[in-house]
Amino acid sequence: QVQIDESGGGLVQAGGSLRLSCSSSGRPFGEYAMGWFRQAPGEEREFVAAFRWRGPMTFYGDSVKGRFTISRDNSKPTPTVFLQMNSLKPDDTAVYFCAAGYPAGTTRVTAASEYINWGQGTQVTVSS
């Protein structure tokens, strides 16, 4: 059973920054990617960002482009990514989930259904 561990959520004022971390016990190969999704109360799960090992390549949701950065920690023996979140807005408030999987091509990287292992989520709250 692959385990996904997330950390780094919390409460921050609008305009502030947070960094989320996610590590997986799986082994990356082929189309492996790790992504972040978020879900606010009463809303659907939304794609935030993903890091694809092949390339490598990064992908971002429209609402976070220019503010969030996903990166890989090459110093760790297991797949680990960071999500640096800057210029946070109250609309960024949500539970953030990390996921790992093998999306079938770059056009599928944003689809939650392409990810097979999920973390339990970490709360990010941005106050106005």
DSSP file with accessible surface (Angstrom, degrees, kcal/mol):
  #  RESIDUE AA STRUCTURE BP1 BP2  ACC     N-H-->O    O-->H-N    N-H-->O    O-->H-N    TCO  KAPPA ALPHA  PHI   PSI    X-CA   Y-CA   Z-CA
    1    1 A Q              0   0  222      0, 0.0     2,-0.3     0, 0.0   116,-0.0   0.000 360.0 360.0 360.0 121.4    0.0    0.0    0.0
    2    2 A V        -     0   0   45     22,-0.0     2,-0.4     1,-0.0   116,-0.2  -0.578 360.0-148.8 -76.5 134.5    1.5    3.3   -1.1
    3    3 A Q        -     0   0  115     -2,-0.3    22,-1.9   114,-0.1     2,-0.5  -0.882   7.3-160.5-108.3 136.7    1.4    6.0    1.6
    4    4 A I  E     -A   24   0A  14     -2,-0.4     2,-0.5   114,-0.3   116,-0.4  -0.972   7.8-167.6-114.9 125.0    1.1    9.7    0.9
    5    5 A D  E     -A   23   0A  80     18,-2.7    18,-2.4    -2,-0.5     2,-0.3  -0.969   4.9-174.0-118.6 124.8    2.1   12.1    3.7
    6    6 A E  E     +A   22   0A  35     -2,-0.5     2,-0.3    16,-0.2    16,-0.2  -0.849   8.8 162.6-113.7 153.5    1.3   15.8    3.6
    7    7 A S  E     +A   21   0A  66     14,-2.1    14,-2.8    -2,-0.3   115,-0.1  -0.974  38.2  69.7-158.0 164.0    2.3   18.6    5.8
    8    8 A G        +     0   0   35     -2,-0.3    11,-0.3     1,-0.3    14,-0.0   0.370  56.5 134.1 110.0  -2.9    2.5   22.4    5.9
    9    9 A G        +     0   0   29     12,-0.1     2,-0.3     9,-0.1    -1,-0.3  -0.143  23.2 118.8 -70.9 173.4   -1.1   23.6    6.1
   10   10 A G  E     -d  124   0B  29    113,-1.1   115,-2.8   112,-0.1     2,-0.4  -0.988  59.7 -51.5 162.5-166.2   -2.2   26.3    8.5
   11   11 A L  E     +d  125   0B 126     -2,-0.3     2,-0.3   113,-0.2   115,-0.2  -0.890  51.6 164.1-107.0 132.7   -3.7   29.8    9.0
   12   12 A V  E     -d  126   0B  24    113,-2.5   115,-2.5    -2,-0.4     2,-0.1  -0.983  35.3-110.2-145.3 152.6   -2.2   32.8    7.2
   13   13 A Q  E >   -d  127   0B 150     -2,-0.3     3,-2.3   113,-0.2    75,-0.2  -0.481  51.8 -81.0 -80.3 155.2   -3.4   36.3    6.4
   14   14 A A  T 3  S+     0   0   51    113,-2.5    75,-0.2     1,-0.3    -1,-0.1  -0.286 120.4  29.2 -54.8 137.4   -4.2   37.4    2.9
   15   15 A G  T 3  S+     0   0   55     73,-3.3    72,-0.6     1,-0.3    -1,-0.3   0.247 100.2 114.0  92.0 -11.1   -1.0   38.2    1.0
   16   16 A G    <   -     0   0   21     -3,-2.3    72,-2.3    72,-0.2     2,-0.3  -0.076  58.6-121.2 -84.2-173.0    1.0   35.7    3.0
   17   17 A S        -     0   0   58     69,-0.2     2,-0.3    70,-0.2    69,-0.2  -0.932  20.9-179.9-133.1 152.8    2.8   32.5    2.0
   18   18 A L  E     - B   0  85A  34     67,-2.1    67,-3.3    -2,-0.3     2,-0.5  -0.974  15.8-146.0-143.9 153.8    2.7   28.8    3.0
   19   19 A R  E     - B   0  84A 135    -11,-0.3     2,-0.3    -2,-0.3    65,-0.2  -0.986  11.5-160.3-125.5 124.6    4.7   25.8    1.8
   20   20 A L  E     - B   0  83A   0     63,-2.6    63,-2.6    -2,-0.5     2,-0.4  -0.759   5.7-158.3 -98.2 147.0    3.1   22.4    1.6
   21   21 A S  E     -AB   7  82A  27    -14,-2.8   -14,-2.1    -2,-0.3     2,-0.4  -0.950   9.0-177.1-125.5 145.4    5.2   19.2    1.5
   22   22 A a  E     -AB   6  81A   0     59,-2.3    59,-2.6    -2,-0.4     2,-0.4  -0.980   1.3-176.2-144.9 130.0    4.2   15.8    0.2
   23   23 A S  E     -AB   5  80A  33    -18,-2.4   -18,-2.7    -2,-0.4     2,-0.4  -0.950   8.2-157.0-126.2 149.2    6.1   12.5    0.1
   24   24 A S  E     -A    4   0A   3     55,-2.6   -20,-0.2    -2,-0.4   -22,-0.0  -0.928  19.1-147.3-123.6 147.0    5.1    9.2   -1.3
   25   25 A S  S    S+     0   0   66    -22,-1.9   -21,-0.1    -2,-0.4    -1,-0.1   0.432  73.6  99.6 -89.1   1.6    6.3    5.7   -0.5
   26   26 A G  S    S-     0   0   12    -23,-0.3    -2,-0.1    53,-0.1     0, 0.0  -0.172  76.2-113.6 -80.8 176.8    5.8    4.7   -4.1
   27   27 A R        -     0   0  208     51,-0.1     2,-0.3     2,-0.0    -2,-0.1  -0.958  26.1-131.4-115.9 124.7    8.4    4.4   -6.9
   28   28 A P        +     0   0   50      0, 0.0     2,-0.3     0, 0.0    74,-0.1  -0.556  41.6 142.2 -78.0 133.7    8.3    6.8   -9.8
   29   29 A F    >   -     0   0  136     -2,-0.3     3,-1.0    25,-0.0    24,-0.1  -0.969  54.8  -6.6-158.5 159.4    8.5    5.4  -13.3
   30   30 A G  T 3  S-     0   0   33     -2,-0.3    24,-0.2     1,-0.2    23,-0.0  -0.260 131.3  -0.3  58.8-125.8    7.0    6.1  -16.7
   31   31 A E  T 3  S+     0   0   46     71,-0.1    -1,-0.2    22,-0.1    74,-0.1   0.108  89.9 157.8 -86.6  26.7    4.2    8.7  -16.6
   32   32 A Y    <   +     0   0    4     -3,-1.0    21,-2.6    70,-0.2    22,-0.5  -0.177  10.7 167.4 -60.5 137.5    4.5    9.2  -12.8
   33   33 A A  E     -FE  52 101B   0     68,-2.5    68,-2.3    19,-0.2     2,-0.4  -0.990  26.4-150.9-146.9 152.1    3.2   12.5  -11.4
   34   34 A M  E     +FE  51 100B   0     17,-2.3    17,-3.1    -2,-0.3     2,-0.3  -0.991  26.6 178.3-122.3 135.6    2.4   14.0   -8.1
   35   35 A G  E     -FE  50  99B   0     64,-2.7    64,-2.5    -2,-0.4     2,-0.4  -0.865  25.5-132.6-135.9 165.2   -0.2   16.6   -7.9
   36   36 A W  E     +FE  49  98B   0     13,-3.4    12,-2.7    -2,-0.3    13,-1.6  -0.981  22.7 176.9-118.8 134.7   -2.1   18.9   -5.5
   37   37 A F  E     -FE  47  97B   4     60,-2.7    60,-3.4    -2,-0.4     2,-0.3  -0.895  10.9-155.3-126.7 159.9   -5.9   19.3   -5.5
   38   38 A R  E     -FE  46  96B  13      8,-2.6     8,-3.4    -2,-0.3     2,-0.4  -0.970   6.5-165.1-138.2 155.1   -8.0   21.3   -3.2
   39   39 A Q  E     - E   0  95B  66     56,-2.1    56,-2.4    -2,-0.3     6,-0.1  -0.955   4.0-163.0-143.7 120.5  -11.6   21.3   -2.1
   40   40 A A    >   -     0   0   29      4,-0.4     3,-2.4    -2,-0.4    54,-0.1  -0.638  47.5 -74.8 -94.4 157.7  -13.5   24.0   -0.3
   41   41 A P  T 3  S+     0   0  123      0, 0.0    -1,-0.1     0, 0.0     3,-0.1  -0.264 119.3   5.8 -54.9 129.0  -16.8   23.3    1.6
   42   42 A G  T 3  S+     0   0   87      1,-0.3     2,-0.3    -3,-0.1    -3,-0.0   0.512 112.2 106.0  77.1   4.1  -19.6   22.8   -0.9
   43   43 A E  S <  S-     0   0  127     -3,-2.4    -1,-0.3     1,-0.1     2,-0.1  -0.740  73.0-105.5-114.2 162.8  -17.3   22.9   -3.9
   44   44 A E        -     0   0  171     -2,-0.3    -4,-0.4     1,-0.1     2,-0.2  -0.447  49.4 -86.5 -79.6 158.7  -15.9   20.3   -6.2
   45   45 A R        -     0   0   96     -6,-0.1     2,-0.4    -2,-0.1    -6,-0.2  -0.484  50.1-154.1 -67.2 134.2  -12.3   19.2   -6.0
   46   46 A E  E     -F   38   0B  76     -8,-3.4    -8,-2.6    -2,-0.2     2,-0.2  -0.912  14.8-118.7-118.7 136.1  -10.1   21.5   -8.0
   47   47 A F  E     +F   37   0B  25     -2,-0.4   -10,-0.2   -10,-0.2     3,-0.1  -0.525  34.0 170.0 -69.7 135.3   -6.8   20.9   -9.7
   48   48 A V  E     -     0   0B   0    -12,-2.7    13,-2.8     1,-0.4     2,-0.3   0.783  55.0 -32.1-111.2 -57.4   -4.0   23.1   -8.3
   49   49 A A  E     -FG  36  60B   0    -13,-1.6   -13,-3.4    11,-0.3    -1,-0.4  -0.986  48.6-161.6-163.9 158.2   -0.7   21.9   -9.6
   50   50 A A  E     -FG  35  59B   0      9,-2.1     9,-2.2    -2,-0.3     2,-0.5  -0.994  11.0-149.0-149.0 151.1    1.2   18.8  -10.7
   51   51 A F  E     -FG  34  58B  17    -17,-3.1   -17,-2.3    -2,-0.3     2,-0.5  -0.990  14.8-158.2-121.2 120.3    4.8   17.7  -11.2
   52   52 A R  E   > -FG  33  57B  24      5,-3.3     5,-1.9    -2,-0.5   -19,-0.2  -0.878   9.9-149.1-102.1 124.8    5.4   15.1  -13.9
   53   53 A W  T   5S+     0   0   47    -21,-2.6     2,-0.5    -2,-0.5    -1,-0.1   0.873  80.0  79.7 -62.7 -39.0    8.6   13.1  -13.5
   54   54 A R  T   5S-     0   0  132    -22,-0.5     3,-0.1   -24,-0.2    -2,-0.1  -0.573 115.2  -5.3 -73.3 121.0    9.1   12.6  -17.3
   55   55 A G  T   5S-     0   0   69     -2,-0.5    -1,-0.2     1,-0.2     2,-0.1  -0.559 106.1-104.5 130.5 -70.9   10.5   15.8  -18.7
   56   56 A P  T   5 +     0   0   70      0, 0.0     2,-0.3     0, 0.0    -1,-0.2   0.737  62.3 175.2 -72.5 167.5   10.2   16.9  -16.0
   57   57 A M  E   < -G   52   0B  76     -5,-1.9    -5,-3.3    -3,-0.1     2,-0.3  -0.977  19.0-149.8-137.8 149.6    7.2   19.2  -16.4
   58   58 A T  E     -G   51   0B  65     -2,-0.3     2,-0.3    -7,-0.2    -7,-0.2  -0.903   9.7-166.4-119.7 152.2    5.0   21.3  -14.2
   59   59 A F  E     -G   50   0B  35     -9,-2.2    -9,-2.1    -2,-0.3     2,-0.3  -0.982   3.5-167.7-137.9 146.1    1.3   22.1  -14.5
   60   60 A Y  E     -G   49   0B  56     -2,-0.3   -11,-0.3   -11,-0.2     2,-0.2  -0.982  23.8-117.6-137.6 146.3   -0.9   24.7  -12.8
   61   61 A G    >>  -     0   0    9    -13,-2.8     3,-1.6    -2,-0.3     4,-1.0  -0.481  35.7-114.4 -73.0 153.0   -4.6   25.5  -12.5
   62   62 A D  T 34 S+     0   0  135      1,-0.3     3,-0.4     2,-0.2    -1,-0.1   0.844 112.4  59.0 -59.5 -34.7   -5.6   28.9  -13.9
   63   63 A S  T 34 S+     0   0   50      1,-0.2    -1,-0.3     3,-0.0   -15,-0.1   0.645 113.8  35.8 -73.7 -13.0   -6.5   30.3  -10.5
   64   64 A V  T X> S+     0   0    0     -3,-1.6     3,-2.3   -16,-0.2     4,-2.3   0.462  80.8 127.6-118.5  -3.3   -3.0   29.8   -9.0
   65   65 A K  T 3< S+     0   0  124     -4,-1.0     4,-0.1    -3,-0.4   -16,-0.0  -0.291  80.8  16.1 -58.3 134.4   -0.7   30.5  -12.0
   66   66 A G  T 34 S+     0   0   88      2,-0.4    -1,-0.3     1,-0.1     3,-0.1   0.267 126.1  58.8  86.6 -12.1    1.9   33.0  -11.1
   67   67 A R  T <4 S+     0   0   28     -3,-2.3    19,-2.0     1,-0.2     2,-0.3   0.692  97.9  52.8-115.8 -34.8    1.3   32.6   -7.4
   68   68 A F  E  <  -C   85   0A   4     -4,-2.3    -2,-0.4    17,-0.2     2,-0.4  -0.824  59.8-167.4-108.0 148.1    2.0   28.9   -6.7
   69   69 A T  E     -C   84   0A  74     15,-2.5    15,-3.2    -2,-0.3     2,-0.4  -0.993   5.1-159.0-135.9 127.4    5.1   26.9   -7.6
   70   70 A I  E     +C   83   0A   5     -2,-0.4     2,-0.3    13,-0.2    13,-0.2  -0.858  21.1 168.2-103.3 138.5    5.4   23.1   -7.4
   71   71 A S  E     -C   82   0A  49     11,-2.1    11,-2.6    -2,-0.4     2,-0.4  -0.962  30.3-118.6-145.5 163.6    8.9   21.6   -7.2
   72   72 A R  E     -C   81   0A  67     -2,-0.3     2,-1.0     9,-0.2     9,-0.2  -0.836  17.5-134.1-106.8 141.0   10.5   18.3   -6.6
   73   73 A D    >   -     0   0   26      7,-2.5     3,-1.1    -2,-0.4     7,-0.3  -0.818  21.1-176.1 -93.1 101.3   12.9   17.6   -3.7
   74   74 A N  T 3  S+     0   0  120     -2,-1.0    -1,-0.1     1,-0.2     7,-0.0   0.542  74.1  70.3 -77.3  -5.3   15.7   15.7   -5.4
   75   75 A S  T 3  S+     0   0   93      5,-0.1    -1,-0.2    -3,-0.0    -2,-0.0   0.613  82.4  86.5 -85.9 -12.3   17.5   15.2   -2.1
   76   76 A K  S <  S-     0   0   99     -3,-1.1     4,-0.2     2,-0.1    -3,-0.0  -0.664  72.7-140.6 -92.3 144.5   15.0   12.7   -0.8
   77   77 A P  S    S+     0   0  130      0, 0.0    -1,-0.1     0, 0.0    -3,-0.0   0.696  89.6  53.9 -74.3 -18.3   15.2    9.0   -1.6
   78   78 A T  S    S-     0   0   62    -51,-0.1    -2,-0.1     1,-0.0   -53,-0.1  -0.834 109.5 -79.8-114.3 155.9   11.4    8.8   -2.0
   79   79 A P        +     0   0    9      0, 0.0   -55,-2.6     0, 0.0     2,-0.4  -0.302  59.3 170.2 -57.2 123.7    9.2   11.0   -4.3
   80   80 A T  E     -B   23   0A   4     -7,-0.3    -7,-2.5   -57,-0.2     2,-0.3  -1.000  11.2-177.8-140.6 133.3    8.7   14.3   -2.6
   81   81 A V  E     -BC  22  72A   0    -59,-2.6   -59,-2.3    -2,-0.4     2,-0.3  -0.946  12.2-148.6-129.7 155.1    7.2   17.6   -3.9
   82   82 A F  E     -BC  21  71A  25    -11,-2.6   -11,-2.1    -2,-0.3     2,-0.5  -0.896   2.7-154.5-115.5 150.3    6.7   21.0   -2.4
   83   83 A L  E     -BC  20  70A   0    -63,-2.6   -63,-2.6    -2,-0.3     2,-0.6  -0.940  11.1-162.2-123.5 104.9    3.9   23.5   -3.2
   84   84 A Q  E     -BC  19  69A  63    -15,-3.2   -15,-2.5    -2,-0.5     2,-0.6  -0.808   8.1-165.6 -87.5 120.8    5.0   27.0   -2.5
   85   85 A M  E     +BC  18  68A   0    -67,-3.3   -67,-2.1    -2,-0.6     2,-0.3  -0.938  11.6 173.8-115.4 114.7    2.0   29.3   -2.2
   86   86 A N        +     0   0   58    -19,-2.0   -69,-0.2    -2,-0.6   -70,-0.2  -0.743  58.6  24.1-114.9 164.3    2.5   33.0   -2.3
   87   87 A S  S    S-     0   0   69    -72,-0.6    -1,-0.2    -2,-0.3   -70,-0.2   0.899  84.2-161.3  49.6  48.2    0.1   36.0   -2.4
   88   88 A L        -     0   0    2    -72,-2.3   -73,-3.3    -3,-0.2   -72,-0.2  -0.266   7.7-160.3 -66.4 145.6   -2.5   33.9   -0.8
   89   89 A K    >   -     0   0  103    -75,-0.2     3,-2.4   -74,-0.1     4,-0.3  -0.864  33.5-109.5-120.8 157.3   -6.2   35.0   -1.0
   90   90 A P  G >  S+     0   0   57      0, 0.0     3,-1.9     0, 0.0    36,-0.3   0.846 117.9  65.3 -54.9 -31.4   -9.2   34.1    1.0
   91   91 A D  G 3  S+     0   0  144      1,-0.3   -51,-0.0   -51,-0.0    -3,-0.0   0.632  88.7  67.9 -67.2 -12.7  -10.5   32.1   -2.0
   92   92 A D  G <  S+     0   0    2     -3,-2.4    -1,-0.3     2,-0.0     2,-0.2   0.526  71.5 119.9 -81.9  -5.7   -7.5   29.8   -1.6
   93   93 A T    <   +     0   0   39     -3,-1.9     2,-0.3    -4,-0.3    32,-0.2  -0.426  41.5 105.2 -63.2 124.1   -9.0   28.5    1.6
   94   94 A A  E    S- H   0 124B   2     30,-2.1    30,-2.7    -2,-0.2     2,-0.5  -0.962  76.5 -78.7-177.7 171.4   -9.6   24.8    1.3
   95   95 A V  E     -EH  39 123B  41    -56,-2.4   -56,-2.1    -2,-0.3     2,-0.5  -0.855  47.4-146.3 -88.3 127.4   -8.4   21.3    2.2
   96   96 A Y  E     -EH  38 122B   0     26,-3.1    26,-2.2    -2,-0.5     2,-0.4  -0.866  13.0-163.7-102.0 126.6   -5.4   20.6    0.0
   97   97 A F  E     -E   37   0B  29    -60,-3.4   -60,-2.7    -2,-0.5     2,-0.4  -0.915   8.1-148.6-112.0 136.1   -4.9   17.0   -1.0
   98   98 A a  E     -E   36   0B   0     -2,-0.4    21,-2.8   -62,-0.2     2,-0.3  -0.801  21.7-178.6 -98.5 143.6   -1.7   15.5   -2.4
   99   99 A A  E     -EI  35 118B   0    -64,-2.5   -64,-2.7    -2,-0.4     2,-0.3  -0.974  14.4-159.4-142.1 154.3   -2.0   12.6   -4.9
  100  100 A A  E     +EI  34 117B   0     17,-2.4    17,-2.2    -2,-0.3    16,-1.3  -0.981  31.8 113.0-134.0 145.7    0.3   10.4   -6.9
  101  101 A G  E     -EI  33 115B   0    -68,-2.3   -68,-2.5    -2,-0.3    14,-0.2  -0.958  63.3 -81.2-179.7-162.6   -0.3    8.4  -10.0
  102  102 A Y        -     0   0   74     12,-0.8   -70,-0.2    -2,-0.3   -71,-0.1  -0.626  39.5-160.8-130.4  70.8    0.4    7.8  -13.7
  103  103 A P        -     0   0    1      0, 0.0     2,-2.3     0, 0.0     6,-0.1  -0.261  27.9-116.9 -56.0 136.8   -1.7   10.2  -15.8
  104  104 A A  S    S-     0   0   71      4,-0.2     3,-0.2     2,-0.1     2,-0.1  -0.445  79.0 -31.9 -79.1  72.8   -2.1    8.9  -19.3
  105  105 A G  S >  S-     0   0   23     -2,-2.3     3,-1.7     1,-0.2     4,-0.4  -0.137  84.1 -69.3 101.2 164.6   -0.3   11.8  -21.0
  106  106 A T  G >  S+     0   0   59      1,-0.3     3,-1.0     2,-0.2     4,-0.3   0.797 125.4  62.4 -64.8 -27.9    0.0   15.5  -20.4
  107  107 A T  G 3  S+     0   0  117      1,-0.2    -1,-0.3    -3,-0.2     3,-0.2   0.663 104.8  48.8 -73.5 -12.6   -3.6   16.2  -21.1
  108  108 A R  G X  S+     0   0   98     -3,-1.7     3,-1.6     1,-0.1     6,-0.2   0.412  80.3  96.1-104.5   1.0   -4.7   14.0  -18.2
  109  109 A V  T <  S+     0   0    0     -3,-1.0    -1,-0.1    -4,-0.4    -2,-0.1   0.806  83.6  52.8 -63.7 -28.5   -2.4   15.4  -15.6
  110  110 A T  T 3  S+     0   0   70     -4,-0.3     2,-0.6    -3,-0.2    -1,-0.3   0.505  86.8 100.2 -86.3  -2.4   -5.2   17.8  -14.3
  111  111 A A    X   -     0   0   18     -3,-1.6     3,-1.9     1,-0.1     4,-0.2  -0.747  61.8-153.0 -92.1 122.2   -7.7   15.0  -13.8
  112  112 A A  G >  S+     0   0   35     -2,-0.6     3,-1.8     1,-0.3    -1,-0.1   0.822  93.3  66.8 -60.2 -31.2   -8.2   13.7  -10.3
  113  113 A S  G 3  S+     0   0   94      1,-0.3    -1,-0.3    -3,-0.0    -3,-0.0   0.664  90.1  65.2 -65.8 -15.9   -9.3   10.3  -11.7
  114  114 A E  G <  S+     0   0   43     -3,-1.9   -12,-0.8    -6,-0.2     2,-0.4   0.537  87.1  83.7 -83.2  -7.7   -5.8    9.7  -13.0
  115  115 A Y  E <   -I  101   0B   8     -3,-1.8   -14,-0.3    -4,-0.2     3,-0.1  -0.841  52.9-175.7-103.8 134.4   -4.3    9.6   -9.5
  116  116 A I  E     +     0   0B 111    -16,-1.3     2,-0.4    -2,-0.4   -15,-0.2   0.647  66.3  53.6-105.1 -19.2   -4.4    6.4   -7.6
  117  117 A N  E     -I  100   0B  29    -17,-2.2   -17,-2.4  -114,-0.0     2,-0.4  -0.983  64.8-175.6-124.1 132.2   -2.9    7.3   -4.2
  118  118 A W  E     -I   99   0B  76     -2,-0.4  -114,-0.3   -19,-0.2   -19,-0.2  -0.943  18.4-134.6-129.4 145.4   -4.2   10.1   -2.1
  119  119 A G        -     0   0   10    -21,-2.8  -114,-0.1    -2,-0.4     3,-0.1  -0.320  33.7-107.1 -83.9 176.1   -3.2   11.8    1.2
  120  120 A Q        -     0   0  184   -116,-0.4   -23,-0.1     1,-0.2    -1,-0.1   0.623  62.5-112.6 -82.2 -13.6   -5.7   12.7    3.9
  121  121 A G        -     0   0   23    -23,-0.1     2,-0.4   -26,-0.0   -24,-0.2   0.082  18.1-124.2  98.7 150.3   -5.5   16.4    3.2
  122  122 A T  E     - H   0  96B  26    -26,-2.2   -26,-3.1  -115,-0.1     2,-0.3  -0.999  25.3-119.4-133.7 135.4   -4.2   19.4    5.0
  123  123 A Q  E     - H   0  95B  92     -2,-0.4  -113,-1.1   -28,-0.2     2,-0.5  -0.581  23.7-171.9 -80.4 132.3   -6.2   22.5    5.8
  124  124 A V  E     -dH  10  94B   0    -30,-2.7   -30,-2.1    -2,-0.3     2,-0.5  -0.993   5.9-176.3-120.5 122.4   -5.2   25.9    4.4
  125  125 A T  E     -d   11   0B  50   -115,-2.8  -113,-2.5    -2,-0.5     2,-0.6  -0.986   7.2-167.6-123.4 125.3   -7.1   28.9    5.8
  126  126 A V  E     -d   12   0B   6     -2,-0.5     2,-0.3   -36,-0.3  -113,-0.2  -0.955  11.4-153.7-114.8 117.7   -6.5   32.4    4.5
  127  127 A S  E      d   13   0B  43   -115,-2.5  -113,-2.5    -2,-0.6    -2,-0.0  -0.646 360.0 360.0 -91.8 148.9   -8.0   35.2    6.5
  128  128 A S              0   0  139     -2,-0.3    -1,-0.1  -115,-0.2   -39,-0.0  -0.355 360.0 360.0 -90.0 360.0   -8.9   38.6    5.0
